[in-house]
Amino acid sequence: MKAAVFHGPNQPLAIEEVDIEPPKKGEVLVKIAGTGLCRSDLHFIEGIFPWPAPSILGHEAAGVVEQTGDGVTSVQPGDHVVFAVTPSCGVCRYCAAGKPYLCSAASGSHMMKDGTSRLKLRRDGRLLFHFLGISSFAEYAVASEISIVKVRDDAPIEKLSTVGCAVVTGVGAVLNTARVTPGKSVAVFGCGGVGLNVVQGASLVGAWPIIAVDTVNNKLALAEQFGATHLVNSAREHPVLKVHEITGSGADFAFDAVGDVDVLGQAFDSLDRGGTAVMVGLSPLGAKYAVDTMSLFNDKNLRGCAYGSASIHHDIPMLVDLYLAKRIKLDELISRTYPLEAINEAFDSMKKGEVARAVITF
C-alpha cells in the first residue's frame, strides 16, 4: 500500500510503498476512505512533540472494514467505521466511572498493544512505528477493535473522517465538558477545525451570543456560517474588551481552541463572574499558565477537556445522525480535499490558514 512516511521532524512526509500485516486478535484492518489533517499531526511533524521515526502519522479518519482478527465482534467486513483517538475498553476504572475519554487503553505507545508493529517499508524491510494506535496517512490501517466505532452506511464515508477528532472534540467540549445550556453566552478563541465545532456545538444548544475570535478573516467568515453571532478579529481589536462589550459583563463560557497560553489567558479574562473557561486546544509540552487567584473568589472556573469528554460509541454515531439531519455541518468544514501524494501541500495550506480542515481522500 501507499503511505506518507514520517522520517523525522521538519522533513516532508515521503510517499512510499509499505507492507501491512493482517490484523491479529482483537484488531481490525480498515481501508481508509478519508483522513483529516489535524494541527496536532503538524506538531509532531515540526518536532514540537517528539515521535520516533520512521512512522506513519494520522489519526482523524474513517473507512470501511476490510478484515477482522480473532475475537472481534463489534464490526465485520463491509462495515463503515470512524476511528477514535481515545479508545474505550469499557472495563478500566475510568470507563467504569463513566469517563471513557480517560480510558487506560489510550495509546501513547509507538507500537500495537502486543508491542509489535504491523507496518514495514517495502524497500528495505524496516519496521515502522504506529501513531496513536491508528496511523491513517495510508491506504489501510490496522487498529484495535476498541479504537473504531461502527456508523451508519448511508453517510458519505470520506466526509466522516473529521467526526473522529475535530467534531467530537469541539462539539463535545460544549455538550459534555462545559454543558452549556440555552441562552448562555459563549466566546470561542480560535476558529480552526476544532474551534468551528465549538461554535456549532454552542449553536446546537441555543447559546447566545456566540462570539468567534480569530486573527484570520476567512476563518471568522466560516465561524459565522457555523453559528457565530459576533465576530472579533483579535489582530485588530482587543478580544477581552470586545467580549465584555458584547456581553455586558463577560462570557458565561469561553473556550481556548488554540492551545496557546496567551490565548488561554484571554479566554479566562473574558469570563463573567461564575464563568467557566475550557482549554480544548493542545498546548506545547511544559506550557504553564498562571491564574490571578483573586479571580477565583469570583467563582471563575478553569478546566481542561480531554477529547470532548466523549463516550465514543454514543457520541460519534449521534454526530453522524445530526449531520444527516442537517443539524451540524461537515461539508463546510472540509475546505479542500487532496490525494495522498499532495499531503505536504495540504499541510502547507493549513500553516497558511487557508483551510478549516484539509482531508486526504483515497
C-alpha positions as CSV (number, residue, x, y, z in Angstrom):
1,M,0.0,0.0,0.0
2,K,1.0,3.7,-0.3
3,A,1.6,5.6,2.8
4,A,3.0,9.0,3.8
5,V,6.0,8.1,6.0
6,F,7.4,10.4,8.7
7,H,11.3,10.2,8.7
8,G,11.9,12.9,11.3
9,P,10.9,16.3,12.4
10,N,10.9,19.2,9.9
11,Q,11.2,16.9,6.9
12,P,8.5,16.4,4.2
13,L,6.5,13.3,4.5
14,A,7.6,10.7,2.0
15,I,5.2,8.8,-0.2
16,E,6.4,5.2,0.0
17,E,5.3,1.6,-0.5
18,V,4.6,-0.1,2.8
19,D,3.6,-3.6,3.7
20,I,0.9,-4.1,6.3
21,E,0.3,-7.3,8.2
22,P,-3.2,-8.8,8.6
23,P,-5.0,-7.9,11.9
24,K,-4.2,-10.1,14.9
25,K,-6.5,-11.0,17.8
26,G,-8.8,-8.0,18.7
27,E,-7.7,-6.0,15.7
28,V,-9.3,-4.7,12.6
29,L,-7.9,-3.9,9.1
30,V,-9.7,-0.8,7.6
31,K,-9.5,0.6,4.1
32,I,-9.1,4.3,4.6
33,A,-11.7,6.5,2.8
34,G,-10.6,9.9,4.2
35,T,-8.2,11.2,6.7
36,G,-8.2,14.7,8.1
37,L,-5.1,16.8,8.8
38,C,-5.2,17.9,12.4
39,R,-2.9,20.6,13.8
40,S,-1.7,18.1,16.3
41,D,-0.3,16.0,13.4
42,L,1.6,19.1,12.4
43,H,3.0,19.5,15.9
44,F,4.7,16.1,15.5
45,I,6.0,16.8,12.1
46,E,7.5,20.1,13.3
47,G,9.1,18.4,16.3
48,I,7.0,20.3,18.9
49,F,6.0,16.9,20.3
50,P,8.5,14.0,19.9
51,W,7.7,10.9,18.0
52,P,10.0,8.1,16.8
53,A,10.8,7.7,13.1
54,P,10.2,6.2,10.7
55,S,6.5,6.0,11.4
56,I,3.1,6.7,9.8
57,L,1.2,9.5,11.4
58,G,-2.5,10.4,11.1
59,H,-5.4,9.8,13.5
60,E,-8.6,11.6,12.2
61,A,-10.0,9.0,9.8
62,A,-12.9,7.0,8.5
63,G,-13.1,3.9,6.3
64,V,-14.5,0.5,5.6
65,V,-13.6,-2.7,7.4
66,E,-11.6,-5.0,5.2
67,Q,-10.7,-7.8,7.6
68,T,-11.1,-8.7,11.3
69,G,-8.9,-10.6,13.7
70,D,-9.9,-13.3,16.1
71,G,-12.3,-12.3,18.8
72,V,-13.6,-9.2,17.1
73,T,-17.4,-9.0,17.5
74,S,-18.4,-5.3,17.1
75,V,-17.7,-5.0,13.4
76,Q,-17.4,-7.1,10.3
77,P,-16.1,-6.7,6.8
78,G,-18.0,-4.1,4.9
79,D,-19.0,-2.0,7.9
80,H,-18.4,1.7,7.8
81,V,-16.3,2.9,10.8
82,V,-14.8,6.1,12.3
83,F,-11.5,5.9,14.2
84,A,-11.5,7.3,17.8
85,V,-8.3,8.9,19.0
86,T,-9.1,7.8,22.5
87,P,-10.4,4.2,22.6
88,S,-12.9,2.9,25.1
89,C,-12.2,-0.5,26.7
90,G,-15.3,-0.4,28.8
91,V,-13.6,-2.1,31.8
92,C,-10.9,0.1,33.2
93,R,-11.6,2.3,36.2
94,Y,-12.2,5.4,34.1
95,C,-14.6,3.7,31.8
96,A,-16.4,2.1,34.7
97,A,-16.7,5.5,36.4
98,G,-18.4,7.0,33.3
99,K,-15.3,8.7,31.9
100,P,-14.4,6.7,28.9
101,Y,-12.5,9.6,27.4
102,L,-9.8,9.0,30.0
103,C,-9.6,5.2,29.1
104,S,-6.5,3.5,30.3
105,A,-6.1,1.9,26.9
106,A,-5.5,5.2,25.2
107,S,-2.4,4.6,23.1
108,G,0.6,6.7,23.7
109,S,2.6,3.7,22.5
110,H,4.6,3.6,19.3
111,M,3.5,0.0,18.7
112,M,0.4,-2.1,18.8
113,K,-0.9,-3.4,22.1
114,D,1.3,-6.6,21.9
115,G,4.4,-4.4,21.5
116,T,5.0,-5.2,17.8
117,S,4.4,-3.4,14.5
118,R,2.2,-4.3,11.6
119,L,4.0,-2.0,9.2
120,K,7.3,-2.1,7.4
121,L,8.9,-0.3,4.5
122,R,8.8,-2.4,1.3
123,R,12.2,-1.1,0.0
124,D,14.3,-2.3,2.9
125,G,12.0,-4.1,5.4
126,R,12.5,-1.7,8.2
127,L,9.7,-1.7,10.7
128,L,7.6,1.4,11.1
129,F,6.2,2.9,14.3
130,H,2.5,3.3,14.7
131,F,0.8,6.5,15.8
132,L,-1.8,6.7,18.5
133,G,-2.9,3.2,17.5
134,I,-4.2,4.4,14.2
135,S,-1.6,5.6,11.6
136,S,-4.2,6.8,9.0
137,F,-1.9,8.5,6.5
138,A,-2.0,5.4,4.4
139,E,-4.4,3.4,2.2
140,Y,-5.0,0.9,5.0
141,A,-4.7,0.9,8.8
142,V,-4.7,-1.8,11.5
143,A,-6.2,-0.7,14.7
144,S,-7.6,-2.2,17.9
145,E,-11.3,-3.0,17.9
146,I,-11.8,-0.6,20.8
147,S,-10.4,2.3,18.7
148,I,-13.1,2.1,16.0
149,V,-16.8,2.9,16.0
150,K,-19.3,1.5,13.6
151,V,-21.5,4.1,11.9
152,R,-24.5,4.0,9.6
153,D,-23.6,3.3,5.9
154,D,-25.8,5.9,4.2
155,A,-23.5,8.8,5.1
156,P,-20.6,9.7,2.7
157,I,-17.8,7.9,4.5
158,E,-15.0,10.2,3.3
159,K,-16.8,13.1,4.9
160,L,-16.9,11.4,8.3
161,S,-13.2,11.5,8.9
162,T,-13.4,14.8,10.8
163,V,-16.0,13.3,13.2
164,G,-13.4,11.2,15.0
165,C,-11.3,14.2,16.1
166,A,-12.3,17.8,15.3
167,V,-16.1,17.4,15.5
168,V,-16.3,15.1,18.6
169,T,-13.8,17.2,20.4
170,G,-15.3,20.6,19.6
171,V,-19.0,19.8,19.9
172,G,-18.2,17.5,22.9
173,A,-16.5,20.3,24.7
174,V,-19.8,22.2,24.6
175,L,-22.2,19.4,25.2
176,N,-20.2,17.2,27.6
177,T,-17.3,19.2,29.2
178,A,-18.9,22.6,29.7
179,R,-22.5,21.5,29.5
180,V,-23.6,24.8,28.0
181,T,-27.3,25.5,28.3
182,P,-29.6,27.6,26.1
183,G,-29.2,31.4,26.4
184,K,-25.7,31.2,27.9
185,S,-23.0,33.4,26.3
186,V,-20.1,31.7,24.7
187,A,-16.7,33.0,23.4
188,V,-14.6,30.8,21.2
189,F,-10.9,31.7,20.8
190,G,-9.6,30.1,17.6
191,C,-11.7,29.1,14.6
192,G,-9.8,26.3,13.1
193,G,-11.3,22.8,12.8
194,V,-11.9,22.3,16.5
195,G,-12.9,25.9,17.2
196,L,-15.6,25.8,14.4
197,N,-17.0,22.8,16.0
198,V,-17.1,24.5,19.4
199,V,-19.1,27.3,17.6
200,Q,-21.5,24.9,16.1
201,G,-21.9,23.0,19.3
202,A,-22.8,26.3,21.0
203,S,-25.3,27.0,18.2
204,L,-26.7,23.5,18.6
205,V,-27.6,24.0,22.2
206,G,-29.0,27.5,21.7
207,A,-26.3,29.6,23.3
208,W,-26.4,33.4,22.8
209,P,-24.4,35.4,22.0
210,I,-21.7,33.2,20.3
211,I,-18.6,35.2,19.9
212,A,-15.9,33.9,17.5
213,V,-12.4,35.2,17.9
214,D,-9.6,34.8,15.4
215,T,-6.9,36.7,13.5
216,V,-7.9,35.4,10.1
217,N,-11.0,36.9,8.4
218,N,-11.8,33.9,6.3
219,K,-11.9,31.7,9.4
220,L,-14.2,34.3,11.1
221,A,-16.5,34.2,8.0
222,L,-16.6,30.4,8.4
223,A,-17.5,30.8,12.1
224,E,-20.5,32.9,11.1
225,Q,-21.7,30.0,8.8
226,F,-21.3,27.7,11.8
227,G,-23.4,29.8,14.1
228,A,-21.3,32.6,15.5
229,T,-23.4,35.7,16.2
230,H,-20.5,38.1,16.7
231,L,-17.0,38.2,15.1
232,V,-13.9,39.6,16.6
233,N,-10.6,39.9,14.7
234,S,-8.1,39.8,17.6
235,A,-5.4,41.3,15.3
236,R,-7.3,44.5,15.2
237,E,-9.4,44.6,18.4
238,H,-8.7,43.6,22.0
239,P,-10.6,40.4,22.3
240,V,-11.2,40.5,26.0
241,L,-12.6,44.0,25.9
242,K,-14.8,43.2,22.9
243,V,-16.2,40.1,24.7
244,H,-17.1,42.2,27.7
245,E,-18.5,44.9,25.5
246,I,-20.7,42.4,23.6
247,T,-21.9,40.5,26.7
248,G,-22.1,43.5,29.1
249,S,-20.3,41.7,31.9
250,G,-18.3,38.9,30.3
251,A,-18.9,35.4,28.9
252,D,-20.5,32.6,30.7
253,F,-18.3,30.2,28.9
254,A,-15.0,30.7,27.0
255,F,-13.1,28.1,25.0
256,D,-9.4,28.1,24.0
257,A,-9.4,26.1,20.8
258,V,-5.8,27.1,20.0
259,G,-3.7,25.6,22.8
260,D,-1.7,28.8,23.5
261,V,-1.0,30.1,27.0
262,D,-1.7,33.7,26.0
263,V,-5.0,32.7,24.3
264,L,-6.0,30.7,27.3
265,G,-5.4,33.8,29.4
266,Q,-7.6,35.8,27.1
267,A,-10.3,33.2,27.4
268,F,-10.2,33.2,31.2
269,D,-10.1,37.0,31.4
270,S,-13.1,37.3,29.2
271,L,-15.3,35.5,31.7
272,D,-18.1,36.9,33.7
273,R,-18.3,36.1,37.5
274,G,-19.1,32.4,37.9
275,G,-17.9,31.7,34.3
276,T,-16.0,28.7,33.0
277,A,-13.0,28.7,30.7
278,V,-12.3,25.4,28.9
279,M,-8.9,24.6,27.4
280,V,-9.6,22.5,24.3
281,G,-6.6,23.1,22.1
282,L,-3.4,21.1,22.5
283,S,-0.6,23.1,24.3
284,P,3.1,22.5,23.9
285,L,4.7,20.2,26.4
286,G,5.6,22.1,29.6
287,A,3.5,25.1,28.9
288,K,2.2,26.8,32.1
289,Y,-0.5,29.3,32.8
290,A,-0.6,31.4,36.0
291,V,-4.0,32.3,37.3
292,D,-4.7,35.5,39.2
293,T,-6.0,33.9,42.3
294,M,-8.3,36.8,43.1
295,S,-10.3,35.7,40.0
296,L,-11.2,32.5,41.8
297,F,-13.0,34.4,44.5
298,N,-15.4,35.5,41.8
299,D,-16.2,31.8,41.3
300,K,-14.4,31.6,38.0
301,N,-13.5,28.1,36.8
302,L,-10.7,26.9,34.6
303,R,-10.8,23.3,33.3
304,G,-9.3,21.0,30.7
305,C,-11.1,19.0,28.0
306,A,-10.0,15.5,27.1
307,Y,-11.4,14.5,23.6
308,G,-14.6,16.4,24.1
309,S,-15.3,14.3,27.3
310,A,-16.9,11.9,24.7
311,S,-18.4,8.5,25.0
312,I,-17.4,7.4,21.6
313,H,-19.9,4.7,21.0
314,H,-22.7,7.1,21.8
315,D,-21.3,10.4,20.6
316,I,-19.8,9.5,17.2
317,P,-23.0,7.8,15.8
318,M,-25.0,10.7,17.3
319,L,-22.9,13.2,15.4
320,V,-23.3,11.3,12.2
321,D,-27.1,11.3,12.7
322,L,-27.0,15.1,13.4
323,Y,-25.0,15.6,10.2
324,L,-27.5,13.6,8.1
325,A,-30.3,15.6,9.7
326,K,-28.5,18.8,8.7
327,R,-28.2,19.9,12.3
328,I,-24.4,20.1,12.1
329,K,-22.0,20.9,9.2
330,L,-19.3,18.6,7.9
331,D,-19.2,19.5,4.2
332,E,-18.5,23.2,5.0
333,L,-15.8,22.1,7.5
334,I,-13.8,20.4,4.7
335,S,-12.2,23.3,2.8
336,R,-10.2,21.2,0.4
337,T,-9.5,17.5,-0.4
338,Y,-6.2,16.2,-1.6
339,P,-4.7,13.0,-2.9
340,L,-2.2,11.3,-0.6
341,E,0.7,12.4,-2.9
342,A,-0.2,16.1,-2.1
343,I,-0.2,15.7,1.7
344,N,2.7,18.1,2.2
345,E,0.9,20.7,0.1
346,A,-2.1,20.1,2.3
347,F,-0.1,20.8,5.4
348,D,1.2,24.0,3.8
349,S,-2.3,25.2,3.3
350,M,-3.0,24.5,7.0
351,K,0.0,26.5,8.1
352,K,-1.1,29.4,5.9
353,G,-4.5,29.4,7.5
354,E,-6.2,28.7,4.1
355,V,-8.3,25.8,5.3
356,A,-10.6,24.8,8.2
357,R,-9.9,21.2,7.5
358,A,-8.0,19.6,4.7
359,V,-8.8,15.9,4.1
360,I,-6.8,13.3,2.2
361,T,-9.2,11.1,0.2
362,F,-8.4,7.8,-1.5
